[in-house]
Structures are given as C-alpha cells and as structure tokens.
Amino acid sequence: MEADFINWLRTRVPGHPELMLGIGDDAAILQPAGPGGIVVTSDMLMDGIDFELAACRATDVGRKSLAVNLSDLAAMACRPLACIVSVALPRTNAAELARELYSGILALAAEYDIALAGGDTNTWDGPLVISVTALGQCSERGPLRRDGAQPGDAILVTGQFGGSILGRHFTFSPRVPEALTLHARYTLHAGMDVSDGLSLDLHRLAEASGCGAALNLDAIPVSPSAVQLAAQRNDGVTPLEHALADGEDFELILTLSQSEAERLLRDQPLPIPLTRIGQMVAEPGLWQRNPTGLLTPLRPRGYVHRAEGPAPSDLDQANS
Ligand SMILES: [Mg+2]
C-alpha cells in the first residue's frame, strides 16, 4: 500500500520555499530563511485515548494532529516551518483512512503555510496512532517562554474557555498569527497554550516562573459551549468550573507588565477577544482574588496525563 499511497501524497503536497528537498528521498532538507532558532514540538494521538475513530471523522483527526502542534508553536510565538507526520494505520481500509487523515492535515498545513516535509506510514493490527512533529522558527525577538512571568504582571488570555468537547477540540484555530502579532508589537514576559485546562496550565506557567497567579474569577471568559455542557450534563459542575478545568481550549495565556497590558487592551489588535483575568503574584501557587482583594487558594484542575498523574479521567490535580 505504501508506494501507491506515497505517489498519491506526492501529487498533493505543494512545494514550499524553505523545503529544499521533500518527500521521496531518505530524508528531507530544510533551509530556513530567517535568523531565529528552530523550535521543535511533537504530539501523538491514539485511537481510544485521544479520540474515538468510530465516533468521528478521520479528516478531523488528521487536522487535529497538526493543529495541536501548531498551538504549541503559537505558545512559543514561532512561525510554523515544517511538519513530519508518522502514522500507524489499522490494516482494514488503511489506504482510505490514510487519505482522509492527510486531507485534514494538508488543508490545515496550507492554511498555516507549513511544509509537509516527510514522515512514515505503517500498517499494523493495532488501532490508529498518529504522531506529528512540527518545526517552527523564532522571530528576532526570540521564543516566548513560560518561565518569564514576573510578580505584578497582568495575565491575559485569548478567546473563551470550557466545553470544547462539544466540538471545538476538533475545529479550533491554533493562535499562531495572534501570537506572532502580539509578540512583535508588545513586550510579553511569558506565554503558553492551554491544552490541559486553564487553571492547571496557568499553575504550570506560574511554577515555571517561580511565582504565583491570582485569578479574578468574574473575568474568566466562559465559552457558550461551557454553558451548554453544564446544562446538558446537569451534574452540578458550573460553566465557570468547565472554563477553569476542561482541556483542549488551545487558547493562549500571556503575561506582561500592567502598563503594556493597558496599551494592548486599549489597542485590541486582534479580531478575537483578549481578556485580563488576573495578576501574577510573588506567593507561589494558584489563587483567587475576592472582591475585597483578599487572596484564597484555588485548586488547579484539568486533564492530567497518565505519565504524570493517576489517570486521564481524574480531573483533579492537588494544589502542590
Ligand atoms: Mg503547550
């Protein structure tokens, strides 16, 4: 199946100015045009763990496998350059499944101007596994990291949070152009993308920066999907709790000085909402600020991966 499939793929993969040698040789060659360092990120999605192939479209799975990597490049404020796609396909209908996966990948790759530089396609008796590695290039300002937040910084987020399981986890737009615009025009101290839950990922950013984060819960932009999910499940979990703990929002958390935040919020330079949700504080941990200004501890919640926690279904992580 592989030779046929590679021929099919070669006729569909467009050229790219920074891809000197693409699919067909033993390895690909990239010649990046800009001055910055190369950023590398990788994510593997597995049927039964990260998606249920029987319950979704393979084009959506393909799109998402690249989109999650683009979101990590956005988190570093890097320009996407190339991606490498490796797939383990179940033997039944392998060729058809591969075409659907790559259709989703190629459409998003075209949208974000990222070259498909190569990869590997195997069949086996197991379920579908798809692993994408993406390469990006830093701008002159260097990468945006999660360890640069300072006490006193404003915490800003793009978009809205919660309820992505109702569909947005497949259709989200990685915040690449947004990150590039903001990083070029404003002095950002720290940034990351929200993959595992707003409160959990903000806690990680604060830990990496050696400080804490205090949230103004009234300011959290709760998505309409979070409201819908809370109503559907009717299990006592509020829309705000969904916004704080649901994974796969793929929005950005950014920290910057208060004066820079004022300037940015005045400008509103993006076509999507940017919201100030709190402030970095010297005291480590995650906090909520009540209306009188008092800080009380807030438990970070989100999706905890098996390798670092008890089980994916356990939606809590103890506040350490
Ligand atoms: Mg990330």
Boltz pocket constraint, residues with backbone or C-beta under 6 A from the ligand:
constraints:
  - pocket:
      binder: B
      contacts: [[A, 71], [A, 72], [A, 75], [A, 192], [A, 193], [A, 194], [A, 195]]
      max_distance: 6.0
